[in-house]
Amino acid sequence: MVHRSTQGEKTYTAYGVARFGSGGAVPIDGNIGVRLIKTKVSTAGFVGSSPRVQTGTDAASSAPIYGNGPIIFNPVNVDSDYTKALPSLNLTFHFTDKLQLRLAASKALTRPGFDQLNPNITIFENNPTNGQRTATSGNADLRPLTADQLDASLE
């Protein structure tokens, strides 16, 4: 039996920027902008589990011996979408021809990778080497991470 993971992503973006500047004792220029992102993500796969079952009895102690039962696979389908606004602001203060201060602020977004979204999981209730349950999986419900970014430099 072959179990697969199917994932898709569609992203729509728009960006607007306004540039400005002013004279005066300390001339300033810069820009302010915003990027709008709408993302649709679809993920499909399977969650498999192997229940712990008694497979025998220890001859010396009569204690039960446990092992893994048959793996049962259940389908997982997750569709999600999100819209984010990512603003930015850049300023430059021109103190002299040779000295300027640059300031920047923005919001950034990082999407989870397809390997992190992979919903396929197999759970073994009884690990023969140490008796501990083991599992590996991604998470189809992961959302993107956002970060506030600030930067300053004196040049």
Disulfide bonds with the S-S distance in Angstrom:
none
